[in-house]
Amino acid sequence: MTDFEKYRAKLETRRKYLVMRLENIEDELDQPANRNWDDDATESEQDEVLEDLGVSGQDEIKAIDAALKRIEDGTFGYCVISGEKIAEDRLELLPHTPFCEKHAPGA
């Protein structure tokens, strides 16, 4: 298996997991509201957490889709800013990253 195939498999597996998780979050949020007023605040907080997880999951799916496109384009593994090769250990940790360590947000 080439490196690209290895990363494609990792990215596709993660994407499938995230899609499933987002479906579960959506199902949970679609449940009818609890009419027990004592539990209402707790349920509202739980919904906010689920919504945040949903947004985070959607963002990660977008990043994965972009990484899969970079694999198709032959630019995967290179920083989108500098064009430098992204370190293998960084790709192992964050296979969807478009940045080398030097250009990563917060670096």
CNS distance restraints for C-alpha pairs under 8 A (distance, minus, plus):
assign (resid   1 and name CA) (resid   5 and name CA) 5.93 0.50 0.50
assign (resid   1 and name CA) (resid   6 and name CA) 6.33 0.50 0.50
assign (resid   2 and name CA) (resid   6 and name CA) 6.23 0.50 0.50
assign (resid   3 and name CA) (resid   7 and name CA) 6.20 0.50 0.50
assign (resid   4 and name CA) (resid   8 and name CA) 5.90 0.50 0.50
assign (resid   4 and name CA) (resid  71 and name CA) 6.66 0.50 0.50
assign (resid   4 and name CA) (resid  76 and name CA) 7.87 0.50 0.50
assign (resid   5 and name CA) (resid   9 and name CA) 6.04 0.50 0.50
assign (resid   6 and name CA) (resid  10 and name CA) 6.32 0.50 0.50
assign (resid   7 and name CA) (resid  11 and name CA) 5.99 0.50 0.50
assign (resid   7 and name CA) (resid  95 and name CA) 6.46 0.50 0.50
assign (resid   8 and name CA) (resid  12 and name CA) 5.99 0.50 0.50
assign (resid   8 and name CA) (resid  68 and name CA) 6.56 0.50 0.50
assign (resid   8 and name CA) (resid  71 and name CA) 7.50 0.50 0.50
assign (resid   9 and name CA) (resid  13 and name CA) 6.04 0.50 0.50
assign (resid  10 and name CA) (resid  14 and name CA) 6.17 0.50 0.50
assign (resid  10 and name CA) (resid  95 and name CA) 7.65 0.50 0.50
assign (resid  11 and name CA) (resid  15 and name CA) 6.04 0.50 0.50
assign (resid  11 and name CA) (resid  64 and name CA) 6.15 0.50 0.50
assign (resid  11 and name CA) (resid  67 and name CA) 7.99 0.50 0.50
assign (resid  11 and name CA) (resid  68 and name CA) 7.37 0.50 0.50
assign (resid  11 and name CA) (resid  95 and name CA) 6.91 0.50 0.50
assign (resid  11 and name CA) (resid  96 and name CA) 7.14 0.50 0.50
assign (resid  12 and name CA) (resid  16 and name CA) 6.18 0.50 0.50
assign (resid  12 and name CA) (resid  64 and name CA) 7.94 0.50 0.50
assign (resid  13 and name CA) (resid  17 and name CA) 6.34 0.50 0.50
assign (resid  14 and name CA) (resid  18 and name CA) 6.20 0.50 0.50
assign (resid  15 and name CA) (resid  19 and name CA) 6.16 0.50 0.50
assign (resid  15 and name CA) (resid  61 and name CA) 6.02 0.50 0.50
assign (resid  15 and name CA) (resid  64 and name CA) 6.87 0.50 0.50
assign (resid  16 and name CA) (resid  20 and name CA) 6.24 0.50 0.50
assign (resid  17 and name CA) (resid  21 and name CA) 6.14 0.50 0.50
assign (resid  18 and name CA) (resid  22 and name CA) 6.02 0.50 0.50
assign (resid  18 and name CA) (resid  57 and name CA) 6.05 0.50 0.50
assign (resid  18 and name CA) (resid  61 and name CA) 7.11 0.50 0.50
assign (resid  19 and name CA) (resid  23 and name CA) 6.21 0.50 0.50
assign (resid  19 and name CA) (resid  57 and name CA) 7.98 0.50 0.50
assign (resid  19 and name CA) (resid  61 and name CA) 7.98 0.50 0.50
assign (resid  20 and name CA) (resid  24 and name CA) 6.33 0.50 0.50
assign (resid  21 and name CA) (resid  25 and name CA) 6.19 0.50 0.50
assign (resid  22 and name CA) (resid  26 and name CA) 6.06 0.50 0.50
assign (resid  22 and name CA) (resid  54 and name CA) 5.84 0.50 0.50
assign (resid  22 and name CA) (resid  57 and name CA) 6.89 0.50 0.50
assign (resid  22 and name CA) (resid  58 and name CA) 7.92 0.50 0.50
assign (resid  23 and name CA) (resid  27 and name CA) 6.15 0.50 0.50
assign (resid  24 and name CA) (resid  28 and name CA) 6.16 0.50 0.50
assign (resid  25 and name CA) (resid  29 and name CA) 6.14 0.50 0.50
assign (resid  25 and name CA) (resid  50 and name CA) 6.19 0.50 0.50
assign (resid  25 and name CA) (resid  51 and name CA) 7.73 0.50 0.50
assign (resid  25 and name CA) (resid  54 and name CA) 6.77 0.50 0.50
assign (resid  26 and name CA) (resid  30 and name CA) 6.11 0.50 0.50
assign (resid  27 and name CA) (resid  31 and name CA) 6.63 0.50 0.50
assign (resid  29 and name CA) (resid  47 and name CA) 6.47 0.50 0.50
assign (resid  29 and name CA) (resid  50 and name CA) 7.57 0.50 0.50
assign (resid  34 and name CA) (resid  39 and name CA) 7.20 0.50 0.50
assign (resid  34 and name CA) (resid  40 and name CA) 6.41 0.50 0.50
assign (resid  34 and name CA) (resid  43 and name CA) 7.54 0.50 0.50
assign (resid  35 and name CA) (resid  39 and name CA) 7.95 0.50 0.50
assign (resid  35 and name CA) (resid  40 and name CA) 7.00 0.50 0.50
assign (resid  36 and name CA) (resid  40 and name CA) 6.27 0.50 0.50
assign (resid  37 and name CA) (resid  41 and name CA) 7.60 0.50 0.50
assign (resid  39 and name CA) (resid  43 and name CA) 6.15 0.50 0.50
assign (resid  40 and name CA) (resid  44 and name CA) 6.09 0.50 0.50
assign (resid  41 and name CA) (resid  45 and name CA) 6.28 0.50 0.50
assign (resid  42 and name CA) (resid  46 and name CA) 6.23 0.50 0.50
assign (resid  43 and name CA) (resid  47 and name CA) 6.18 0.50 0.50
assign (resid  44 and name CA) (resid  48 and name CA) 6.34 0.50 0.50
assign (resid  45 and name CA) (resid  49 and name CA) 6.35 0.50 0.50
assign (resid  46 and name CA) (resid  50 and name CA) 6.20 0.50 0.50
assign (resid  47 and name CA) (resid  51 and name CA) 6.06 0.50 0.50
assign (resid  48 and name CA) (resid  52 and name CA) 6.19 0.50 0.50
assign (resid  49 and name CA) (resid  53 and name CA) 6.20 0.50 0.50
assign (resid  50 and name CA) (resid  54 and name CA) 6.08 0.50 0.50
assign (resid  51 and name CA) (resid  55 and name CA) 6.27 0.50 0.50
assign (resid  52 and name CA) (resid  56 and name CA) 6.14 0.50 0.50
assign (resid  53 and name CA) (resid  57 and name CA) 6.01 0.50 0.50
assign (resid  54 and name CA) (resid  58 and name CA) 6.15 0.50 0.50
assign (resid  55 and name CA) (resid  59 and name CA) 6.19 0.50 0.50
assign (resid  56 and name CA) (resid  60 and name CA) 6.26 0.50 0.50
assign (resid  57 and name CA) (resid  61 and name CA) 6.18 0.50 0.50
assign (resid  58 and name CA) (resid  62 and name CA) 6.32 0.50 0.50
assign (resid  59 and name CA) (resid  63 and name CA) 6.36 0.50 0.50
assign (resid  60 and name CA) (resid  64 and name CA) 6.11 0.50 0.50
assign (resid  61 and name CA) (resid  65 and name CA) 6.06 0.50 0.50
assign (resid  62 and name CA) (resid  66 and name CA) 6.20 0.50 0.50
assign (resid  63 and name CA) (resid  67 and name CA) 6.21 0.50 0.50
assign (resid  63 and name CA) (resid  96 and name CA) 5.89 0.50 0.50
assign (resid  63 and name CA) (resid  97 and name CA) 7.41 0.50 0.50
assign (resid  64 and name CA) (resid  68 and name CA) 6.14 0.50 0.50
assign (resid  64 and name CA) (resid  96 and name CA) 5.20 0.50 0.50
assign (resid  65 and name CA) (resid  69 and name CA) 6.23 0.50 0.50
assign (resid  66 and name CA) (resid  70 and name CA) 6.26 0.50 0.50
assign (resid  66 and name CA) (resid  96 and name CA) 7.61 0.50 0.50
assign (resid  67 and name CA) (resid  71 and name CA) 6.31 0.50 0.50
assign (resid  67 and name CA) (resid  76 and name CA) 6.60 0.50 0.50
assign (resid  67 and name CA) (resid  95 and name CA) 7.70 0.50 0.50
assign (resid  67 and name CA) (resid  96 and name CA) 5.12 0.50 0.50
assign (resid  67 and name CA) (resid  97 and name CA) 7.26 0.50 0.50
assign (resid  67 and name CA) (resid  98 and name CA) 7.17 0.50 0.50
assign (resid  68 and name CA) (resid  72 and name CA) 6.41 0.50 0.50
assign (resid  68 and name CA) (resid  76 and name CA) 7.98 0.50 0.50
assign (resid  69 and name CA) (resid  73 and name CA) 6.10 0.50 0.50
assign (resid  70 and name CA) (resid  74 and name CA) 5.89 0.50 0.50
assign (resid  70 and name CA) (resid  75 and name CA) 4.96 0.50 0.50
assign (resid  70 and name CA) (resid  76 and name CA) 4.63 0.50 0.50
assign (resid  71 and name CA) (resid  75 and name CA) 6.16 0.50 0.50
assign (resid  71 and name CA) (resid  76 and name CA) 4.80 0.50 0.50
assign (resid  76 and name CA) (resid  98 and name CA) 7.78 0.50 0.50
assign (resid  77 and name CA) (resid  85 and name CA) 5.86 0.50 0.50
assign (resid  77 and name CA) (resid  86 and name CA) 5.29 0.50 0.50
assign (resid  77 and name CA) (resid  87 and name CA) 7.98 0.50 0.50
assign (resid  77 and name CA) (resid  91 and name CA) 7.34 0.50 0.50
assign (resid  77 and name CA) (resid  98 and name CA) 7.45 0.50 0.50
assign (resid  78 and name CA) (resid  83 and name CA) 5.31 0.50 0.50
assign (resid  78 and name CA) (resid  84 and name CA) 5.38 0.50 0.50
assign (resid  78 and name CA) (resid  85 and name CA) 4.38 0.50 0.50
assign (resid  78 and name CA) (resid  86 and name CA) 5.29 0.50 0.50
assign (resid  78 and name CA) (resid  98 and name CA) 7.08 0.50 0.50
assign (resid  78 and name CA) (resid  99 and name CA) 7.33 0.50 0.50
assign (resid  78 and name CA) (resid 100 and name CA) 7.31 0.50 0.50
assign (resid  79 and name CA) (resid  83 and name CA) 4.70 0.50 0.50
assign (resid  79 and name CA) (resid  84 and name CA) 5.34 0.50 0.50
assign (resid  79 and name CA) (resid  85 and name CA) 6.23 0.50 0.50
assign (resid  79 and name CA) (resid  86 and name CA) 6.05 0.50 0.50
assign (resid  79 and name CA) (resid  98 and name CA) 5.49 0.50 0.50
assign (resid  79 and name CA) (resid  99 and name CA) 4.45 0.50 0.50
assign (resid  79 and name CA) (resid 100 and name CA) 5.14 0.50 0.50
assign (resid  79 and name CA) (resid 103 and name CA) 7.81 0.50 0.50
assign (resid  80 and name CA) (resid  98 and name CA) 5.75 0.50 0.50
assign (resid  80 and name CA) (resid  99 and name CA) 6.09 0.50 0.50
assign (resid  81 and name CA) (resid  99 and name CA) 7.03 0.50 0.50
assign (resid  81 and name CA) (resid 103 and name CA) 7.12 0.50 0.50
assign (resid  82 and name CA) (resid 103 and name CA) 7.91 0.50 0.50
assign (resid  84 and name CA) (resid 100 and name CA) 7.05 0.50 0.50
assign (resid  85 and name CA) (resid 100 and name CA) 7.05 0.50 0.50
assign (resid  86 and name CA) (resid  90 and name CA) 6.86 0.50 0.50
assign (resid  86 and name CA) (resid  91 and name CA) 6.90 0.50 0.50
assign (resid  86 and name CA) (resid  99 and name CA) 6.89 0.50 0.50
assign (resid  86 and name CA) (resid 100 and name CA) 4.70 0.50 0.50
assign (resid  86 and name CA) (resid 101 and name CA) 7.36 0.50 0.50
assign (resid  87 and name CA) (resid  91 and name CA) 6.46 0.50 0.50
assign (resid  87 and name CA) (resid 100 and name CA) 6.96 0.50 0.50
assign (resid  87 and name CA) (resid 101 and name CA) 7.83 0.50 0.50
assign (resid  88 and name CA) (resid  92 and name CA) 6.13 0.50 0.50
assign (resid  89 and name CA) (resid  93 and name CA) 6.34 0.50 0.50
assign (resid  90 and name CA) (resid  94 and name CA) 5.91 0.50 0.50
assign (resid  90 and name CA) (resid  95 and name CA) 7.42 0.50 0.50
assign (resid  90 and name CA) (resid 100 and name CA) 7.89 0.50 0.50
assign (resid  90 and name CA) (resid 101 and name CA) 7.60 0.50 0.50
assign (resid  91 and name CA) (resid  95 and name CA) 4.33 0.50 0.50
assign (resid  91 and name CA) (resid  96 and name CA) 7.34 0.50 0.50
assign (resid  91 and name CA) (resid  97 and name CA) 6.94 0.50 0.50
assign (resid  99 and name CA) (resid 103 and name CA) 5.62 0.50 0.50
assign (resid  99 and name CA) (resid 104 and name CA) 5.26 0.50 0.50
assign (resid 100 and name CA) (resid 104 and name CA) 6.10 0.50 0.50
assign (resid 101 and name CA) (resid 107 and name CA) 7.03 0.50 0.50
assign (resid 102 and name CA) (resid 107 and name CA) 6.19 0.50 0.50
assign (resid 103 and name CA) (resid 107 and name CA) 6.46 0.50 0.50
